[in-house]
Amino acid sequence: MTQEQWRDKLQPDELPIFRHTAQRLRELAPKRDEISARDVATVVLADPFATLQVLHAINKKVMQRYGTEVLTVEHALMMQGLGVYLSAATRLPILEDTPAGKDAKRLAAMQNLARLAQHAAWQARDFAVLHTDVRAEEVEVAALLAFIPEMLLWLRLPELGKAVRRIQRRQGADALQAALGLPFKAWRVQVLEDWSIPPATLDLLDEKNAERARQIIVAACLDISVRSARGWWDDLLLPDYIALAGVENTPMEDIIATAHVNAARAARYGDWLPQPAAATWGPMIPGPWPPDEDDEDLISATRTAPAASASNPAAPPVAAPAPEDEGHDICPMPDKQVLREALQGIEGHLDGSLTLNQMSAIILKGLHTGLGLSRIVFAMVTPDGNRIKSRFTLGVP
């Protein structure tokens, strides 16, 4: 499918909302004179489709007439009027009643993406608040909308949605760009731009602004949401924690603790979704992840593989048991291989090709896992030369 074809299929049109969202809005409708825009916005922000519908409708109107931007759901509801919106919401189609919603795999994919969006949005808003951002909901909305383009694929172009997911898991950015016609992040921004999402919101998703505090928060929280959906043992979560520690000027262990608490809160916030939340994997120990249920070729191979038996002793097991964690609970045992990899990573990027956060992540991993150090402090001399100030810490307050 060409770029023009998928772009035409994803153009603005009537959007369905989750049944749970519709029920909650119907419950609020009789109380319209007693509730605030914040009360309704809390319900809308739990549903990415409902959020996109509200922001698209108001921005399409006000940007054409007045040239202004509406960046938050609460502001959009106040401009539209709570009574008007709640009355109109009763006429919105229900996702579970659409052909896409009646397809179990497509519905599960959209529910899973909604989970990721809720988690990313919750993390982004909380870290924005910790950064004393008085417009934290703008950051929250940007993180939530980042997952909308993929949800639209599953809603309208399921085969492309399935292909994108497989490529993301196996083949990397080049194959994904070939499938979409342009880099994934640029494609995401283009879809949202077609839906009248304001430039100020799109800027928060733009890699060109990657060194700004709000953009760092959004990018790190999006990555945390995606990676933690398959467990909290991904080494690539470390650069996200380091980036947030730098923005918040907070010890990294506090950042990690905050991220875990936010994951639990996001899970309770979206407990109406049947897909597991990232907080589910908090207690897990390291080990291999089982095949995905929707990964048809892996499932097919598993079902057709001959079982190991006396007549077929060479048949491999479907999944190896998780290895026991032999590391010490307090001070990890040094891992020479990790140390060698860290040194190679440092030597290979002495040309300045990595940012400070990326290089710090490599060094921290080498010190903590490679050398087995449980207390680490990175400090820098202040510009006046009179003090040393900690930038990243691990294992110490």
C-alpha positions as CSV (number, residue, x, y, z in Angstrom):
1,M,0.0,0.0,0.0
2,T,1.4,3.4,-1.0
3,Q,1.7,6.4,1.4
4,E,-1.1,8.2,-0.4
5,Q,-3.5,5.1,-0.1
6,W,-3.0,4.6,3.7
7,R,-3.2,8.3,4.3
8,D,-6.5,8.5,2.5
9,K,-7.8,5.6,4.6
10,L,-6.8,7.3,7.9
11,Q,-8.4,10.7,7.1
12,P,-10.7,12.2,9.8
13,D,-14.1,10.6,9.9
14,E,-16.5,9.4,12.6
15,L,-14.7,7.6,15.4
16,P,-16.1,5.0,17.8
17,I,-15.3,5.0,21.5
18,F,-15.0,2.2,23.9
19,R,-18.2,0.9,25.5
20,H,-16.9,1.7,29.0
21,T,-16.3,5.3,28.0
22,A,-19.8,5.6,26.6
23,Q,-21.4,4.1,29.8
24,R,-19.4,6.5,32.0
25,L,-20.4,9.5,29.9
26,R,-24.1,8.5,30.1
27,E,-23.8,8.2,33.9
28,L,-22.4,11.8,34.0
29,A,-25.0,13.3,31.6
30,P,-27.7,13.8,34.3
31,K,-25.2,15.5,36.6
32,R,-24.0,18.0,34.0
33,D,-24.9,20.9,36.3
34,E,-23.0,19.5,39.3
35,I,-19.8,18.3,37.7
36,S,-16.7,20.1,36.3
37,A,-14.9,19.8,33.0
38,R,-12.1,18.1,34.9
39,D,-14.5,15.3,35.9
40,V,-15.5,14.6,32.3
41,A,-12.0,15.0,31.0
42,T,-10.8,12.2,33.3
43,V,-13.2,9.8,31.6
44,V,-12.3,11.0,28.1
45,L,-8.6,10.8,28.7
46,A,-8.9,7.1,29.5
47,D,-10.0,6.5,25.9
48,P,-7.5,7.6,23.1
49,F,-10.3,7.5,20.5
50,A,-12.5,9.8,22.6
51,T,-9.6,12.1,23.3
52,L,-8.8,12.4,19.6
53,Q,-12.5,12.9,18.7
54,V,-12.8,15.8,21.2
55,L,-9.6,17.6,20.2
56,H,-10.2,17.1,16.5
57,A,-13.7,18.5,16.6
58,I,-12.8,21.7,18.6
59,N,-9.5,22.4,16.8
60,K,-11.0,22.0,13.4
61,K,-13.5,24.7,14.3
62,V,-11.4,27.2,16.2
63,M,-8.2,26.9,14.1
64,Q,-10.2,27.8,11.0
65,R,-12.2,30.6,12.6
66,Y,-9.8,32.1,15.1
67,G,-6.4,30.7,14.4
68,T,-6.1,29.5,18.0
69,E,-5.1,26.1,19.4
70,V,-6.8,23.9,22.0
71,L,-4.2,21.6,23.6
72,T,-6.1,19.9,26.4
73,V,-9.3,17.9,26.7
74,E,-10.5,20.0,29.7
75,H,-10.2,23.2,27.6
76,A,-11.9,21.6,24.7
77,L,-14.9,20.5,26.8
78,M,-15.2,24.0,28.3
79,M,-15.2,25.6,24.9
80,Q,-17.8,23.1,23.5
81,G,-19.9,23.1,26.7
82,L,-20.4,20.1,29.0
83,G,-24.1,19.8,28.2
84,V,-23.5,19.9,24.4
85,Y,-20.7,17.4,24.6
86,L,-22.5,14.9,26.9
87,S,-25.6,15.0,24.7
88,A,-23.5,14.4,21.5
89,A,-21.5,11.6,23.2
90,T,-24.6,9.5,23.5
91,R,-24.8,9.3,19.7
92,L,-21.1,8.2,19.2
93,P,-20.7,4.7,17.8
94,I,-19.5,2.0,20.2
95,L,-16.2,0.4,19.2
96,E,-17.2,-3.1,20.4
97,D,-20.3,-2.9,18.1
98,T,-18.3,-2.1,15.0
99,P,-16.8,-4.8,12.6
100,A,-13.4,-4.0,14.1
101,G,-14.7,-4.4,17.6
102,K,-16.3,-7.8,16.8
103,D,-13.0,-9.2,15.6
104,A,-11.3,-10.5,18.7
105,K,-7.8,-9.9,17.5
106,R,-8.4,-6.4,16.3
107,L,-10.2,-5.5,19.5
108,A,-7.4,-7.0,21.6
109,A,-4.8,-5.0,19.6
110,M,-6.7,-1.7,20.2
111,Q,-7.2,-2.5,23.9
112,N,-3.5,-3.2,24.3
113,L,-2.6,0.1,22.6
114,A,-5.1,1.9,24.8
115,R,-3.3,0.3,27.8
116,L,0.1,1.6,26.5
117,A,-1.4,5.0,25.9
118,Q,-2.9,5.3,29.4
119,H,0.4,4.2,31.0
120,A,2.5,6.6,28.9
121,A,0.1,9.5,29.6
122,W,0.0,8.8,33.3
123,Q,3.8,8.7,33.5
124,A,4.2,11.8,31.4
125,R,1.7,13.9,33.4
126,D,3.3,12.9,36.7
127,F,6.9,13.6,35.7
128,A,5.7,16.9,34.1
129,V,4.1,17.8,37.5
130,L,7.3,16.9,39.3
131,H,9.1,19.3,36.9
132,T,6.7,22.0,38.0
133,D,5.1,22.2,34.6
134,V,1.9,24.2,35.1
135,R,0.5,22.8,31.8
136,A,1.1,19.2,32.6
137,E,-2.1,18.0,30.8
138,E,-0.6,19.1,27.5
139,V,2.3,16.7,28.0
140,E,-0.2,14.0,29.1
141,V,-2.3,14.5,25.9
142,A,0.8,14.3,23.6
143,A,1.8,11.0,25.2
144,L,-1.7,9.6,24.9
145,L,-2.1,10.6,21.2
146,A,1.2,9.0,20.2
147,F,-0.5,5.6,20.0
148,I,-3.6,6.8,18.0
149,P,-2.1,6.2,14.5
150,E,-1.5,2.5,15.3
151,M,-5.0,2.3,16.8
152,L,-6.4,3.8,13.5
153,L,-4.5,1.1,11.5
154,W,-6.2,-1.7,13.5
155,L,-9.6,0.1,13.1
156,R,-9.4,0.7,9.4
157,L,-6.4,-1.1,7.9
158,P,-5.9,-4.3,10.0
159,E,-3.5,-6.0,7.7
160,L,-1.2,-3.1,7.7
161,G,-1.6,-2.8,11.5
162,K,-0.6,-6.5,11.8
163,A,2.4,-6.0,9.5
164,V,3.6,-2.9,11.4
165,R,3.5,-4.8,14.7
166,R,5.4,-7.7,13.3
167,I,8.1,-5.4,11.8
168,Q,8.4,-3.5,15.1
169,R,9.2,-6.7,16.9
170,R,11.5,-8.4,14.5
171,Q,12.9,-6.3,11.6
172,G,13.6,-2.8,12.9
173,A,13.3,0.7,11.7
174,D,14.4,0.3,8.1
175,A,11.7,-2.3,7.3
176,L,9.1,-0.3,9.1
177,Q,10.0,2.8,7.1
178,A,9.7,0.8,3.9
179,A,6.2,-0.4,4.9
180,L,4.9,3.1,5.8
181,G,6.8,5.1,3.2
182,L,8.5,7.3,5.8
183,P,10.1,7.0,9.3
184,F,7.6,5.8,12.0
185,K,7.7,8.9,14.1
186,A,7.3,11.2,11.1
187,W,4.4,9.0,10.0
188,R,2.8,9.3,13.4
189,V,3.0,13.1,13.4
190,Q,1.6,13.2,9.8
191,V,-1.5,11.2,10.8
192,L,-2.1,13.4,13.8
193,E,-1.6,16.5,11.8
194,D,-4.4,15.3,9.4
195,W,-6.6,15.1,12.4
196,S,-6.1,18.8,13.2
197,I,-3.9,18.1,16.3
198,P,-2.2,21.5,17.0
199,P,1.5,22.1,16.1
200,A,2.3,22.8,19.8
201,T,1.2,19.2,20.6
202,L,3.0,17.7,17.6
203,D,6.2,19.5,18.7
204,L,6.2,17.4,21.9
205,L,6.5,14.3,19.7
206,D,9.1,15.8,17.3
207,E,12.6,14.4,17.5
208,K,14.1,17.8,16.5
209,N,13.2,19.1,20.0
210,A,14.7,16.1,21.8
211,E,16.9,18.2,24.2
212,R,14.0,20.2,25.6
213,A,12.7,19.1,29.1
214,R,9.0,18.5,28.0
215,Q,10.1,16.5,25.0
216,I,12.6,14.4,27.0
217,I,9.7,13.6,29.5
218,V,7.4,12.5,26.6
219,A,10.0,10.4,24.8
220,A,11.1,8.7,28.0
221,C,7.6,7.9,29.1
222,L,6.6,6.6,25.7
223,D,9.6,4.3,25.8
224,I,8.9,3.2,29.4
225,S,5.3,2.3,28.5
226,V,6.3,0.2,25.5
227,R,9.3,-1.6,27.1
228,S,7.6,-2.3,30.5
229,A,4.6,-3.9,28.7
230,R,6.9,-7.0,28.4
231,G,8.5,-6.8,31.8
232,W,10.7,-4.4,33.8
233,W,14.0,-6.1,33.1
234,D,14.8,-4.4,29.7
235,D,18.3,-2.9,29.9
236,L,17.1,-0.1,27.5
237,L,14.9,1.3,30.3
238,L,18.1,2.6,31.9
239,P,18.6,5.5,29.4
240,D,15.0,6.6,30.1
241,Y,15.5,6.7,33.8
242,I,18.8,8.6,33.3
243,A,17.1,11.1,31.1
244,L,14.3,11.7,33.6
245,A,16.7,11.9,36.5
246,G,18.6,14.7,34.6
247,V,15.3,16.6,33.9
248,E,14.0,16.2,37.4
249,N,17.3,16.6,39.2
250,T,16.4,13.6,41.2
251,P,18.4,10.4,42.1
252,M,17.7,7.7,39.6
253,E,16.5,5.2,42.2
254,D,13.7,7.7,43.0
255,I,12.8,8.0,39.4
256,I,12.6,4.2,39.1
257,A,10.4,4.1,42.2
258,T,8.1,6.8,40.8
259,A,7.8,5.0,37.5
260,H,6.8,1.8,39.2
261,V,4.2,3.6,41.4
262,N,2.8,5.4,38.3
263,A,2.5,2.0,36.5
264,A,0.4,0.7,39.4
265,R,-1.8,3.8,39.3
266,A,-2.3,3.6,35.6
267,A,-3.2,0.0,35.9
268,R,-6.0,0.8,38.3
269,Y,-7.1,3.8,36.2
270,G,-7.6,1.4,33.2
271,D,-8.8,-1.7,35.1
272,W,-11.8,-1.9,32.7
273,L,-9.4,-3.0,29.9
274,P,-8.9,-6.8,29.8
275,Q,-5.3,-6.6,28.5
276,P,-2.6,-6.9,31.3
277,A,-1.0,-3.7,32.5
278,A,2.7,-3.1,32.9
279,A,2.3,-3.2,36.6
280,T,1.4,-6.9,36.3
281,W,5.0,-7.7,35.5
282,G,6.5,-5.9,38.5
283,P,7.2,-9.0,40.6
284,M,8.7,-11.0,37.7
285,I,12.2,-12.3,37.8
286,P,14.5,-12.4,34.7
287,G,13.7,-15.1,32.2
288,P,12.6,-15.8,28.6
289,W,9.2,-14.4,27.5
290,P,6.7,-16.8,26.1
291,P,5.5,-16.5,22.5
292,D,2.8,-14.0,21.7
293,E,-0.7,-15.5,21.2
294,D,-1.2,-13.4,18.1
295,D,2.1,-14.4,16.6
296,E,0.6,-16.9,14.2
297,D,3.8,-18.4,12.8
298,L,5.2,-19.1,16.2
299,I,1.9,-20.5,17.4
300,S,1.7,-22.7,14.3
301,A,5.3,-23.9,14.8
302,T,4.5,-24.8,18.4
303,R,1.4,-26.7,17.5
304,T,3.0,-28.7,14.7
305,A,6.3,-29.4,16.4
306,P,6.6,-33.1,17.4
307,A,6.7,-33.7,21.1
308,A,9.9,-35.0,22.7
309,S,9.6,-38.8,23.4
310,A,11.4,-42.0,23.3
311,S,10.6,-42.2,19.6
312,N,11.7,-38.6,19.0
313,P,14.4,-37.8,21.6
314,A,15.9,-34.9,19.5
315,A,12.7,-32.8,19.6
316,P,13.6,-29.4,21.2
317,P,11.4,-28.0,24.0
318,V,8.9,-25.3,23.1
319,A,10.2,-22.9,25.7
320,A,13.2,-23.2,28.1
321,P,12.5,-22.7,31.8
322,A,13.5,-19.4,33.3
323,P,17.1,-19.6,34.7
324,E,17.5,-19.2,38.4
325,D,18.8,-15.8,39.4
326,E,22.2,-16.5,41.0
327,G,23.0,-12.8,41.7
328,H,23.2,-11.6,45.3
329,D,20.2,-9.7,46.6
330,I,22.3,-6.7,47.8
331,C,25.5,-6.6,45.9
332,P,25.4,-8.1,42.4
333,M,28.3,-10.4,41.3
334,P,30.5,-8.9,38.6
335,D,29.8,-10.0,35.1
336,K,32.9,-9.9,33.0
337,Q,31.1,-10.2,29.7
338,V,28.9,-7.1,30.5
339,L,32.0,-5.2,31.6
340,R,33.7,-6.0,28.2
341,E,30.6,-4.9,26.3
342,A,30.4,-1.7,28.3
343,L,34.1,-0.9,27.6
344,Q,33.6,-1.7,23.9
345,G,30.6,0.6,23.8
346,I,32.5,3.4,25.4
347,E,35.5,3.0,23.1
348,G,33.3,2.8,20.1
349,H,31.6,6.2,20.8
350,L,34.5,8.4,21.9
351,D,33.7,10.5,18.7
352,G,30.8,12.1,20.5
353,S,28.2,10.2,18.6
354,L,26.2,9.5,21.8
355,T,24.5,12.0,24.1
356,L,25.5,12.4,27.7
357,N,22.5,10.4,28.8
358,Q,23.2,7.5,26.4
359,M,26.9,7.4,27.4
360,S,25.9,7.5,31.1
361,A,23.6,4.5,30.6
362,I,26.5,2.5,29.1
363,I,28.8,3.5,32.0
364,L,26.2,2.8,34.7
365,K,25.5,-0.6,33.3
366,G,29.2,-1.4,33.2
367,L,29.7,-0.3,36.8
368,H,26.6,-1.8,38.3
369,T,26.4,-5.1,36.4
370,G,29.9,-5.4,35.0
371,L,31.8,-4.6,38.2
372,G,29.1,-5.4,40.7
373,L,29.0,-1.9,42.3
374,S,25.8,-1.3,44.2
375,R,26.4,2.4,45.0
376,I,27.3,4.8,42.2
377,V,27.4,8.6,42.0
378,F,28.0,10.7,38.9
379,A,28.9,14.2,39.9
380,M,29.8,17.3,38.0
381,V,31.6,20.5,38.9
382,T,29.3,23.5,39.0
383,P,29.9,26.4,36.5
384,D,31.4,28.6,39.3
385,G,33.9,25.9,40.1
386,N,33.1,26.0,43.8
387,R,30.9,22.9,44.3
388,I,30.4,19.3,43.0
389,K,26.8,18.5,42.3
390,S,25.5,14.9,41.8
391,R,23.7,14.3,38.5
392,F,22.9,10.6,38.5
393,T,23.0,8.3,41.5
394,L,22.3,4.6,42.1
395,G,22.0,2.9,45.5
396,V,22.4,6.1,47.5
397,P,20.1,9.0,48.3
